[in-house]
């Protein structure tokens, strides 16, 4: 599954703040944030739907997190 979120994660400092929280959600989850994009896109690949948990974790730490899309596809882990 691929999840796409609009966020307010806008700097490397913000990334360092959210990394432990996102990594703790699931061992099988991979994620990236494009801090250069105007929507600060968070892209998540996971074996399960973690959209609600991701939005809750980020918003509870003061970040905007809006679920834009959900794709049901097998994640491609290397």
ZADOKE-213908 format. One record per residue: x, y, z of N, C-alpha, C in turn; residue in one letter. Coordinates in nm, 2 decimals, m for minus. Layout:
! residues N
X; Y; Z; X; Y; Z; X; Y; Z; A
...
//
This chain:
! residues 78
0.08; m0.12; 0.00; 0.00; 0.00; 0.00; 0.09; 0.12; 0.00; X
0.05; 0.22; m0.08; 0.12; 0.35; m0.08; 0.02; 0.46; m0.03; X
0.07; 0.54; 0.06; m0.01; 0.65; 0.12; 0.07; 0.78; 0.09; X
m0.01; 0.88; 0.05; 0.04; 1.01; 0.02; m0.02; 1.12; 0.11; X
0.06; 1.20; 0.17; 0.01; 1.30; 0.26; 0.07; 1.44; 0.23; X
m0.01; 1.54; 0.25; 0.04; 1.68; 0.25; 0.07; 1.71; 0.39; X
0.19; 1.76; 0.42; 0.24; 1.79; 0.56; 0.29; 1.93; 0.57; X
0.33; 1.96; 0.69; 0.40; 2.09; 0.72; 0.55; 2.06; 0.76; X
0.60; 1.94; 0.73; 0.74; 1.90; 0.76; 0.82; 1.98; 0.65; X
0.89; 2.09; 0.70; 0.95; 2.18; 0.60; 1.10; 2.19; 0.61; X
1.16; 2.12; 0.70; 1.31; 2.14; 0.72; 1.37; 2.00; 0.76; X
1.50; 2.00; 0.76; 1.58; 1.88; 0.81; 1.56; 1.87; 0.96; X
1.54; 1.98; 1.03; 1.51; 1.98; 1.17; 1.38; 1.91; 1.20; X
1.28; 1.94; 1.12; 1.15; 1.88; 1.13; 1.16; 1.73; 1.10; X
1.23; 1.69; 1.00; 1.25; 1.55; 0.97; 1.31; 1.47; 1.08; X
1.41; 1.53; 1.15; 1.47; 1.47; 1.26; 1.37; 1.45; 1.38; X
1.28; 1.55; 1.39; 1.18; 1.54; 1.50; 1.08; 1.43; 1.47; X
1.04; 1.41; 1.35; 0.93; 1.31; 1.32; 0.99; 1.17; 1.29; X
1.12; 1.16; 1.26; 1.17; 1.03; 1.23; 1.15; 0.92; 1.33; X
1.17; 0.94; 1.46; 1.15; 0.84; 1.56; 1.00; 0.79; 1.57; X
0.91; 0.89; 1.55; 0.77; 0.86; 1.56; 0.72; 0.78; 1.44; X
0.76; 0.82; 1.32; 0.72; 0.74; 1.20; 0.79; 0.60; 1.20; X
0.91; 0.59; 1.24; 0.98; 0.46; 1.24; 0.92; 0.37; 1.34; X
0.86; 0.42; 1.45; 0.81; 0.34; 1.55; 0.67; 0.28; 1.51; X
0.61; 0.33; 1.41; 0.47; 0.28; 1.37; 0.47; 0.14; 1.32; X
0.57; 0.10; 1.24; 0.58; m0.03; 1.18; 0.71; m0.06; 1.13; X
0.76; m0.18; 1.15; 0.89; m0.23; 1.10; 0.89; m0.24; 0.95; X
0.77; m0.27; 0.89; 0.76; m0.29; 0.74; 0.73; m0.16; 0.67; X
0.74; m0.05; 0.73; 0.70; 0.08; 0.67; 0.82; 0.16; 0.62; X
0.82; 0.20; 0.50; 0.92; 0.29; 0.44; 0.86; 0.42; 0.41; X
0.93; 0.53; 0.43; 0.87; 0.66; 0.41; 0.97; 0.77; 0.37; X
0.93; 0.87; 0.29; 1.01; 0.98; 0.25; 0.93; 1.11; 0.26; X
1.00; 1.22; 0.28; 0.93; 1.35; 0.28; 1.01; 1.44; 0.18; X
0.93; 1.50; 0.08; 0.99; 1.59; m0.01; 0.98; 1.73; 0.05; X
1.08; 1.78; 0.12; 1.07; 1.91; 0.18; 1.08; 2.03; 0.08; X
1.12; 1.99; m0.04; 1.13; 2.10; m0.15; 1.00; 2.12; m0.22; X
0.91; 2.02; m0.21; 0.78; 2.04; m0.27; 0.69; 2.13; m0.19; X
0.61; 2.21; m0.26; 0.52; 2.31; m0.19; 0.43; 2.24; m0.09; X
0.39; 2.12; m0.11; 0.30; 2.05; m0.02; 0.37; 1.96; 0.08; X
0.51; 1.96; 0.08; 0.59; 1.88; 0.17; 0.54; 1.74; 0.18; X
0.53; 1.67; 0.06; 0.47; 1.54; 0.05; 0.54; 1.43; 0.13; X
0.46; 1.36; 0.21; 0.51; 1.24; 0.28; 0.45; 1.12; 0.20; X
0.54; 1.04; 0.16; 0.51; 0.92; 0.08; 0.54; 0.79; 0.17; X
0.44; 0.71; 0.19; 0.46; 0.59; 0.28; 0.43; 0.47; 0.20; X
0.52; 0.37; 0.21; 0.50; 0.23; 0.16; 0.49; 0.14; 0.28; X
0.38; 0.07; 0.29; 0.35; m0.02; 0.40; 0.27; m0.14; 0.36; X
0.28; m0.24; 0.44; 0.20; m0.36; 0.41; 0.06; m0.35; 0.47; X
0.04; m0.25; 0.55; m0.10; m0.23; 0.61; m0.13; m0.08; 0.60; X
m0.26; m0.05; 0.61; m0.31; 0.08; 0.61; m0.28; 0.15; 0.74; X
m0.19; 0.24; 0.74; m0.14; 0.32; 0.86; m0.18; 0.46; 0.85; X
m0.27; 0.50; 0.76; m0.31; 0.64; 0.74; m0.35; 0.71; 0.86; X
m0.44; 0.65; 0.94; m0.50; 0.72; 1.06; m0.39; 0.73; 1.16; X
m0.30; 0.63; 1.18; m0.20; 0.64; 1.28; m0.10; 0.75; 1.25; X
m0.06; 0.75; 1.12; 0.04; 0.85; 1.07; m0.02; 0.99; 1.09; X
m0.14; 1.02; 1.05; m0.20; 1.15; 1.07; m0.21; 1.19; 1.22; X
m0.25; 1.09; 1.30; m0.26; 1.12; 1.45; m0.12; 1.15; 1.51; X
m0.02; 1.07; 1.47; 0.12; 1.09; 1.53; 0.17; 1.23; 1.49; X
0.16; 1.26; 1.36; 0.21; 1.39; 1.31; 0.13; 1.51; 1.37; X
0.00; 1.50; 1.37; m0.08; 1.61; 1.42; m0.06; 1.63; 1.57; X
m0.04; 1.52; 1.65; m0.01; 1.53; 1.79; 0.12; 1.59; 1.82; X
0.21; 1.60; 1.72; 0.34; 1.67; 1.74; 0.35; 1.80; 1.67; X
0.23; 1.85; 1.63; 0.22; 1.99; 1.58; 0.23; 2.00; 1.43; X
0.23; 1.89; 1.36; 0.25; 1.90; 1.21; 0.11; 1.88; 1.14; X
0.09; 1.96; 1.03; m0.02; 1.94; 0.95; 0.00; 1.80; 0.88; X
m0.10; 1.72; 0.86; m0.09; 1.59; 0.79; m0.23; 1.56; 0.73; X
m0.24; 1.58; 0.60; m0.36; 1.55; 0.53; m0.34; 1.44; 0.43; X
m0.43; 1.34; 0.44; m0.42; 1.22; 0.36; m0.47; 1.26; 0.22; X
m0.39; 1.25; 0.12; m0.43; 1.29; m0.02; m0.46; 1.17; m0.10; X
m0.40; 1.06; m0.08; m0.42; 0.94; m0.17; m0.38; 0.82; m0.10; X
m0.45; 0.71; m0.14; m0.42; 0.57; m0.09; m0.42; 0.48; m0.21; X
m0.31; 0.41; m0.24; m0.30; 0.32; m0.35; m0.28; 0.18; m0.29; X
m0.36; 0.08; m0.34; m0.34; m0.05; m0.30; m0.25; m0.13; m0.39; X
m0.12; m0.13; m0.36; m0.02; m0.20; m0.44; 0.08; m0.26; m0.34; X
0.14; m0.36; m0.39; 0.24; m0.43; m0.31; 0.36; m0.34; m0.30; X
0.41; m0.31; m0.18; 0.53; m0.23; m0.16; 0.65; m0.30; m0.22; X
0.74; m0.22; m0.27; 0.86; m0.28; m0.34; 0.98; m0.25; m0.24; X
1.01; m0.35; m0.16; 1.12; m0.34; m0.07; 1.24; m0.41; m0.13; X
1.36; m0.34; m0.12; 1.48; m0.40; m0.17; 1.55; m0.47; m0.06; X
//
